[in-house]
């Protein structure tokens, strides 16, 4: 799973903090306000595509986050990022640039969504509210449809459709808006990667 998809997952989960069915723009503003609040939130997710299925958990607190998935693990403490991928078999340490954070940090990703996508209402029905995200600039993504429960205002599903017809579906569950997340949550934990994994400092 690449950084771009990780960014999309994080931003989609972040939208779940919105608590009312106002205009789409107002909902996104609530997302940014909630992320600034510093309260920790956790959730579980599953990604399904033609390439298979990946499952993981996400914890966020302000600009800090941690993702633990079957194929990628990432920690960001607000300054330093540790990224592990089964594809490379190593941990990379970096100090993300603003451009990097647009692709991986939930708060920056949400800001990027607001500036880079046309956000509209995609429909309602069966107790759901759908937000449609359409890229403003040329992109391989045709649109993203984010489904929200009108009883809890939490996101249950997001479907990313590419222009070539390929689809990626993200389902989200087990929300906890008051998760316990001490500072160590967002620091690299070597127990989460195979013993002997090479650590490469790219700073």
C-alpha positions in Angstrom: 0.0 0.0 0.0 1.6 3.3 -1.1 1.7 6.6 0.7 -1.0 8.0 -1.5 -3.5 5.3 -0.5 -2.4 5.6 3.1 -3.2 9.3 2.9 -6.7 8.6 1.5 -7.4 6.1 4.3 -6.3 8.5 7.0 -8.3 11.4 5.6 -11.4 9.2 5.1 -11.2 8.1 8.7 -10.7 11.7 9.8 -13.9 12.8 8.1 -15.7 10.6 10.6 -15.2 13.2 13.3 -17.8 15.4 11.6 -21.0 15.4 13.6 -23.7 17.0 11.4 -25.2 16.9 7.9 -24.5 20.5 7.0 -23.2 21.4 3.6 -20.3 19.3 2.4 -17.9 22.2 2.9 -19.1 22.7 6.4 -18.5 19.0 7.2 -14.9 19.3 6.0 -14.4 22.4 8.2 -15.6 20.3 11.1 -13.0 17.7 10.2 -10.2 20.2 10.4 -11.5 21.6 13.6 -11.7 18.2 15.2 -8.2 17.2 14.1 -6.9 20.4 15.7 -8.6 19.5 19.0 -5.8 17.1 19.9 -8.2 14.3 21.1 -7.1 10.8 20.1 -9.3 8.7 17.8 -8.8 5.2 16.7 -10.5 2.9 14.2 -10.1 -0.3 12.3 -10.2 -0.5 8.5 -10.1 -3.0 5.6 -9.1 -2.2 2.0 -10.4 -4.3 -0.8 -9.3 -4.1 -4.4 -8.4 -6.3 -7.4 -5.0 -6.7 -5.7 -6.5 -8.3 -2.6 -7.4 -7.2 0.9 -5.4 -5.4 3.6 -6.6 -4.7 7.1 -5.2 -2.4 9.8 -5.8 0.1 12.6 -5.3 3.8 12.7 -4.7 6.1 15.7 -4.7 9.9 15.4 -4.1 12.7 17.8 -3.8 16.2 16.3 -1.1 16.0 13.7 0.4 12.7 15.1 -0.7 9.3 13.8 0.1 5.6 13.7 -1.0 3.0 11.2 -0.5 -0.7 11.7 -1.6 -2.8 8.7 -0.8 -6.2 7.2 1.6 -4.7 4.6 2.7 -1.3 6.0 3.3 0.3 9.4 3.9 3.9 10.0 4.5 6.2 13.0 4.6 10.0 13.0 5.3 12.0 16.2 4.8 15.4 14.7 8.4 15.7 13.7 9.9 12.3 12.7 8.3 9.5 10.6 9.1 5.8 10.7 7.8 3.8 7.7 7.9 0.0 7.3 6.7 -1.9 4.2 6.7 -5.6 3.6 7.7 -4.6 0.0 11.0 -3.2 1.0 11.5 -5.1 4.3 13.1 -2.1 6.0 12.2 0.8 8.2 12.9 4.3 6.8 13.3 7.2 9.1 12.6 10.7 7.7 11.7 14.2 8.5 8.7 14.8 6.2 8.5 17.9 4.1 5.2 19.7 3.7 4.8 17.8 0.4 5.4 14.5 2.1 2.8 15.3 4.8 0.2 16.0 2.1 0.5 12.4 1.2 0.6 10.8 4.6 -0.4 13.0 7.5 -4.1 12.9 8.3 -4.4 16.6 9.2 -2.5 17.7 6.1 -4.4 15.2 4.0 -7.7 16.6 5.1 -6.6 20.1 4.2 -5.4 18.8 0.8 -8.8 17.2 0.2 -10.5 20.5 0.8 -8.3 22.4 -1.7 -7.8 19.7 -4.3 -11.3 18.2 -4.6 -14.8 19.5 -5.4 -16.9 18.2 -2.6 -20.6 17.6 -3.2 -23.5 15.7 -1.8 -23.7 12.3 -3.5 -27.1 11.3 -2.2 -29.0 10.0 0.8 -31.1 6.9 1.6 -31.4 4.0 3.9 -30.0 6.0 6.8 -26.9 7.2 4.9 -25.4 10.5 3.7 -22.9 10.3 0.8 -20.1 12.8 0.1 -18.7 12.9 -3.4 -15.0 14.0 -3.8 -14.1 14.9 -7.5 -10.5 16.0 -8.3 -10.2 19.6 -9.4 -7.0 18.8 -11.5 -6.2 16.0 -13.9 -6.0 12.7 -11.9 -6.3 9.0 -12.3 -9.1 9.2 -9.7 -12.6 9.7 -11.2 -14.2 10.3 -7.8 -14.5 9.0 -4.3 -17.8 8.3 -2.6 -17.9 8.4 1.2 -20.9 6.9 3.0 -21.9 8.2 6.4 -24.5 6.8 8.8 -27.1 9.4 9.6 -27.7 7.7 13.0 -24.1 8.0 14.2 -22.5 10.4 11.6 -19.6 7.9 11.4 -18.2 6.7 8.0 -18.9 3.1 7.2 -17.5 2.9 3.7 -15.5 4.8 1.0 -15.2 3.8 -2.6 -12.4 5.2 -4.8 -13.1 4.8 -8.5 -10.3 5.2 -11.0 -10.9 6.5 -14.5 -9.9 3.0 -15.9 -12.8 1.5 -13.9 -10.8 0.0 -11.1 -12.3 0.4 -7.6 -10.9 0.3 -4.1 -13.3 -0.1 -1.2 -12.4 1.0 2.3 -14.7 -0.1 5.2 -14.3 1.4 8.6 -15.4 0.1 12.0 -14.6 0.1 15.8 -14.4 3.8 16.2 -13.2 5.2 19.5 -13.1 9.0 19.7 -11.6 8.9 23.2 -8.7 6.5 22.6 -5.8 6.2 25.0 -2.8 7.4 23.0 0.3 8.3 25.1 3.2 9.9 23.3 4.9 6.5 22.8 2.0 5.5 20.5 3.5 7.6 17.8 7.1 6.5 18.2 8.6 3.6 16.3 8.1 0.2 18.1 10.6 -2.4 16.9 8.4 -5.1 18.3 5.9 -4.4 15.4 8.4 -5.4 12.7 10.4 -8.6 12.2 13.5 -9.0 14.3 16.6 -7.9 12.6 14.8 -5.5 10.2 17.2 -2.9 8.8 16.6 0.7 9.9 17.6 3.3 7.3 18.0 6.9 8.5 17.1 9.2 5.6 17.3 12.4 7.5 
